[in-house]
Amino acid sequence: MPPTILDSHIHLWPSTATSPKDHAWMTPGLFLAKRHGVQDYTAATAAAPVRPAGFVYVETDRYLPCASLSVDAGDSVEETEAKLRAWARAPLEELAFLRRVVEGGAEEGDGAGEGDGEGIKGLVIWAPFQLGEGAFGVYLGMARGALGERAWGRVGGFRYLLQGRTAEEVRGVLGDGRFVGNVKTACEKGERRLAFDVGVDAHRDGVEVLEAVAALIEGVEEGVNFVLNHLCKPDLSSPTWPSLSRWQSCIGRLSSHPNVYMKLSGALNEFAPSATPATPESLLQTLRPYLDHVLQSFGAHRVLFGSDWPVCNVGGPKGEAGNWGFWVEVVERYLQERGLSEKDREWVWAKSAAAAYGIKEFR
């Protein structure tokens, strides 16, 4: 049985945000295009032997009308706010949704009731790191206002998705001095240092994207915690993935920095359609080379359990009521077979996430 679980990676959205105008990736008929609220997550975890003591919400890649925003040097703060409000309508609505849940004022369709917001122990929100320093600072102020002080106090990090981009595009984004400067501005908070979540796809976009991420981390140095999502998405369907050795080399390079963490998450979606192994034993047979390298590279104190709910239901073999518990069982079996002590298992299940995101409750 796992000890206390702090799920480091889940997504939520209300029934009012299930169309392409709210999430460009949420096309009509998509399996995920329905409400996923705290109450739905609670129902999905109910059948597992151990239920989570809390979770970290991760932003959901809300719709933007274009990749960036033009802000003139002579624009006033009010003019910049107006442009940002129109451009980032969907991300700001995401923050308003989170505020309602945290403050206990959920509306119909939010999938939450009184007290459900207490399960949110950390928030990883989106921010436009690609903008100039002035516009970025204005947006952070708007984000804080949209969240309210109670929810803003739970912000443990930020995410700007890099998956779906070529290696050249990723190098261009991360090599921009504005991007690096904004990461430092947002995350370097003294004692309450925040995290930057890294979402890349080494399988579909190439391992080169990891090399670009390593360069970003080396440029920022140690003022920010970096959290790598989903094992960086290797090709789990191919036992002879040609890029495996390069992936291992990149993971070793990234793990050499003490402020970098890795999530054990997202694996159920990295197989060919309908090809996810259906038993813990068969899944572990595929995952061991990856998990072994991650655990050896990062150590238990920088590895985080994450379910990637509800995205885990897309490829998971046990249905919406069983996939969360299935992944918990897989991770616990792996940690047990590798002989991790109870103390080290506590780190993987909760304390590493608490350290990465500054969540005092689980430290």
Secondary structure, 3 states (H helix, E strand, C coil): CCCCCEEEEECCECHHHCCCCCCCCCCCCCCCCCCECHHHHHHHHCCCCCCCCEEEEECCCCCCCCCCCCCCCCCCHHHHHHHHHHHCHHHHHHHHHHHHHHCCCCCCCCCCCCCHHHHEEEEEEECCCCCCHHHHHHHHHHHHHHHHHHHHCCEEEEECCCCCCCHHHHHHHHCCHHHHHHHHHHHCCCCCCCEEEECCCCCCCCCHHHHHHHHHHHHHCCCCEEEECHHHCCCCCCCCCCCHHHHHHHHHHHHCCCCEEEEECCHHHCCCCCCCCCCHHHHHHHHHHHHHHHHHHHCHHHEEECCCECCHHHHCCCCCCCHHHHHHHHHHHHHHHCCCCHHHHHHHHHHHHHHHHCCHHHC
